[in-house]
Amino acid sequence: MDEELRRYDAIRPYEPEELPAAFDRLLADPQFRAVLAYAMPGVPFEALAEKMRSCKTCLEFQVEFCHKFLDDLLSKASTGCSMDCSALRKQGRYTFVSNHRDIVLDSALLALQLIDAGFGTTCEIAIGDNLLAAQWIKDLVKLNKSFIVERSASPREMLAGSKRMAEYMHYVIGRKHDNIWIAQREGRAKDSDDRTQPAVLKMMAMGGEGSAAERLLQMHIVPLAISYEYDPCDYLKAKEFQLKRDNPGWKKTKADDVLSMKTGIVGFKGRIHYHCSPCIDEWLGGLDPAMPKGRLFDAVARRIDAGIHSGYRLYPCNYVAADMVKYGGSLSARYTEREKAAFVDYVEGQVAKVDLPDRDDGFIRERILTMYANPAINKLEGGMETKDEE
């Protein structure tokens, strides 16, 4: 193993020589075996174990093992997934900075789409250590080319961890010649008002060489918009809003994260679309070299936001919600009365799923509607809407 890679042992994905032991741990774990049985019903465990052990790299594991699972999942839990990557070179290597809807599937489906688009590799995935509730989950994500974002640490340890992660990300792009996926902010934007946190960019600029702009240039950032027609976790997110409203000190548990992961994976998502805006390298290279760092990070964050907002694919439910929240019917040409009635019924059904003894139906309803409205508001008010929404 590359000695430089050893510096990142605590956070990096598994290397080929580490796979057999990881497979052994996974296949012996009762929880993972239960997940396999659920995900691939009717397939003998021995056959799955043999297929898993035949994978010699994490990329092979993604292509040979995860691809089939994701295809099967999409056939049950969606009406199709597409990606527009026409702005990119398939030989290039990029850092995809995206809005964040689903804990697991945002990055997993990107890997699937990159394979199907002929990129030759997938992406390494930034995932918070707060989601690693069990050893089998940690093994699984590290097999799936994930690297760990250390959040459960002291401020001093987190600073050192951020620098190590930044250096590792530069290593992935420059030395491993692979892609990276990272969310534009810590955690999901529960209201779908997607804004890039400058802190994410500051972290990236802790690695590499040269000025802050040059270090970001070395990451080859691509704004990526992920659009789900329906978010299976919308009612769970709305529940969190009420819990935080009623008790500002309320904190999620690992059990809450596991429930969100499961709900997001198996719940119905309707249509799904990934849109890659052009890499920002040319724009970034044209900025004033004397720009102060604070202004630089803010400007890059706004540029990424513009790329994500312009890349949203809007569905009838987004227009209906935007009309109900803000526009008062002025978008009615974008949907039918039948589509509106179906979405209103859907929202009422999601409100009813919130299991709080003092559930505030009006508040929960408004939160869910806002989640669906914000992508349309951001795209329309950015002046970026296209005529070919499908």
N, C-alpha and C positions, 0 to 999 in steps of 0.2 A: 504494500500500500504506500502511496505517495506520502512522504514524511510531512509535507506541508498540510496534507489533508488530516493528519493526526491532530492538528491544532483544533479541529472542529468536531472531534469525536462526540462531544456532548450534544451537538445539535444536528449533525448531518444525517442524510439518508444512509441506508446500509450499502456497503460495498459488496461485490460478488462473493467474497470469501465468508461474509457474515450471514448470507442468506440461509444456508442449511440449518443453522441453530435457530434462526428466527422462525423458519417454517416449522421446526419441531415444537417450539413453544406454542405457536398458534394452533397447530393441529391437535395439541394435547389439551387446549383450553376449552372447557365446556361451553362458555359463553360464545366463543368464536365458532364452535361447531354448531351451536344453535343458530347463529347468524347465517352460516353457510346453508343450513337446512332450509331456512326461510328464503334466502336469496336465490337458491337454485334447487327448488323442490323436485324430487324425483331423480336427481343425479346421485348415484352412490357416493358415499363419503370417500371410499377408497380411490375412486376415479378422480375426484377433486384433489385429493392429497397427492396423487401421482402427477397430475397436471401441474400443481403448484410446485412440487419439488423438481420438476423438469426445467423450471425457469432459472436461468443462470445469472441474470441481471435484473435490476429493478425495472428497467424499460421492458424487458421480456415479460415480467410479471404484469405490468400494465397492459401490454399488447395482448398477451396470450391468456391472461386470467381475468383482469378487470374489464377488458373491452366487452367480453360476452355478457358479464353481469350488467354492465351499464346499458348495453343494447336491449337486454331483456327488461331492465327497469324502465327504460324509456318507452318500450312498447306497452307497458302497463300503466305508467304514471304520467304520461305526456301524450300529446298528439304530434310530436316531432321536435327535433332539435336541429338547428342550422347555424352556420357561421359564415360571415363575410370577412375574409382575410385578404381581399384583393389588394389592399394597400401595402402588403408586406412581401418581402422576399422570403421564399421558403427555405433558402439557405442561410438566412440571417438568424441571429439569436437575440432575443428580446426579453425585457422585463415587462410583463403584462401587469399594469396597475388598473384594477377594476373596482367597480361598485361591488358590494357584498350583500347577497341576499340569503344564500343557503350555506350553512357551515361546511358541509361536505361536498355538495354537488357543484358549486361554482367552479372549483379547481378541477374536480374529477371530470366534469363534462368538457372543460377546456382541453384536458389531455386527450380525451376521446376525439374531439374535433380536430386537434392538431394531427393526430394519427391519420384520420380519414382524409385530411386535406393534403397529406403527403409531405409533412414537414421533416420526417426522418427521425424526430425525437419529440418528446412531450414537454414537460416543464417540471422544475423543482418547485415545491409548494411551501409557502410560509404558513405555519399553523401554530396557534398559541398553546402553551403547555397547560393552560387551564382546561383544555378539551381532552387531555390524556388521562381519563378517569381510571384506566386499568392498563396493565402491561400489554394485554393483547391489542388494545387500541393503539398504543405507542408502537408496537411491532408492525401493525398493519399500515399505519401512516408512513413509517420510515421505509417500508417496502414499496410504498406508493410514491417514493421520491419526495417526501416531505422533510423540511428542516424546521427545527423547533424555535419558536419565538418565546424567549424566557420572560414570563410576566410575574411569576410567583417568586420574587426575590426582593432583596433590600434595594433602595435607590442606588447605592454604590455598585451592587452586583448587576443591577439592570443596565447601568451605564456601560459597564465592561461587557455585558452580554450584547448590548446594542452594537458596540464597536465590533465585536467578534462576528455578529450576524452580518453586518455591513461588509466586512472583509470577506466573509464566506460568499456572499452574493456576488461580489466582484470576481471571486475565484470561480464561481459557477459559470459566469458569462465569459470570462477571459481565458480560463484554463480548461474547464470541463466542456466548454462550447455547448452549453445547454441553455434552455429558456428558464425563466422564473415567473411564477405568479405570486402576487402579493395584493392584499386588499388595500384600498385607498385610505383606510382608517382602521383603528383598532376596533374590532367587533363589527357587527352588522349595523347599518343605519336603519333603526327600527321603523322610522317613518318614511323610508325610501327617498329622503332628501339627501342625495349623494354628494358629499363634499370631501375633497382630499385634505387630509390633515398634513400641514407642512412638516409636522414632526416625523412623518414617514419618510419624507424627502431628506430631512436633516440626518436621519439614521443612515440612509443610503450613502450620503456624502461623508460618512465617517470612515468609509473604505475607499480604496483606490488612491490615485495620486493626482496632484495638481490642485487647481482652484475648485471651489464647490461646483461650479458649472461644469468644469472638465470631468469631475468625478461622476456627476449625473449623466453626462454624455456617454461615459464608459458603460452605463447600464442600458442604453438603447431602450428608453421607456416608450411603451405603446399604451395609450389609453384604451381600455377594453370595456364596452358596455354589455352587461348581461341583463336580458329581459325575459322574465317569466310572466306568462299570462296570469297565472294564479300562484300565490305564495301559500303553501300548505301551513306555514307557521304564522300566518297573519294574526290568527286569534291568540296564539301564545305571545306574540309581540304586544298585542293590545292589552293582554292580561298584565304583562310586565309594566306597561305604562300606568295602569291603574294601581298596581301594587306600589310603584314608586311615588305616584301622586299621593296615595293615602299614607305611605310610610317612607319618607325620603331616605331613611337608612336601610331600606330593603336591599338585599343582595341575592343574586342568583346562586344556586348551588350547582355542584357537578351533576346532580340528578336532573336539574332543569336543562343543562346543556345536553345531556344524553337524550332527554325527551325531544328537544329541538332537533338534534341530529337525526333521530329515528323518524320523526314526523316529516322533516324536510326530504328525507330520502324516499319514503314510501308514499307520501301524499301526492295527490294529483296536481300537476303543474300546467296543464294545457300546452300551449305553444311556448317554445324556448328559442331564443336567438342570441348569438354572440356576434358583436360587431367590433372589429379592430380598426381604430382610427390610425392614420399614418404615424409612424415613429416620430417623436418630437425632436430628434437630433438636429435637423436643419434649423428649426426654429430656435432651439436652445443655443446653438452655435452662433446665432445672430444677435444674442443679447449683449448689452454693454458689459464688457469685462470688469468695469469698475462698479457694477451694481452691488450694493451691500447685500450680505448673505440673507438677511431677513426678507428684503424685498425680492430677492431671487427665489427663495423657497415659496413665497406667496404667489409670485407670478407663475412659477411652474405648476403649483397646485391649481391655479385658475385655468391654466392651459389644459391640464388633465381633465378638469371638470367639464370644460367646453367639449373636449373630445368624447367624454362619456355621455353627456347630455345629448349631443348631436347624434350619437350612435344608438340611442334607445330605439327599440321597436315598440310602437304603441299599439295596443289592442283596444277593442271596443270598451272593455271594462275601465281602461285608463281614462278614456274620454268621458264616459258616464260619470266616473268618480270626480273628475276635474270639474264637470258641469255642476255636480251636486255640492262640491266644496267651494268653488270659486266663480265659475263662469255663467251660472244661471241659465244654461240651455243653449248658449251660443255655439256649442260644438255639436249640436244635435244631428248635423248632417253626417257626422262620423260614425253614427250607430243607429240601429233601428229600435223601435219601441220594444220589440221582442227581446233584443239584446239587453236593453236597459232593465226590463222586468226580470230577466234571468239573473242579471248581476245583483239587483236589489234583493232577490230571493237568496242568492248565494251569501251576501253579506249578513242577512238575518240568520241564516244557518250557522255562520261562523260566530256571530255574537252569542248564539245559544250554547256554543261549545265551551265558553269561558266559565270555568267552575269556581267562581268566587261566591261566598255566601252573601256579600253585599255588592254584587255585580251592578255597575252603573251602565245600563244598556246604551244610553245616549252617548256617554263618553267613549265606550268601546266601539260603538258604530262609527263615531267621528274619527277615531284613530285608524280603524280599518280603511275607511274611505280615503283618508289622507295618504295612507300607504300607496294606494292605487292612483291617486291624483297627482302626487308629486313628480313622478317621471314625466307626465304630460305637461305639467306646469313648467318644469325646468326646460323641457325641449321647446315648447311653444314660446316661452318668454326669452329663450336664447336665440330665437329667430332661425332655428336650425331644422325645423320640421321638413321632411321630404314628402313627396306625393305618393310614394310607393309602399306605404305601410301595408302589411299583409296580416 
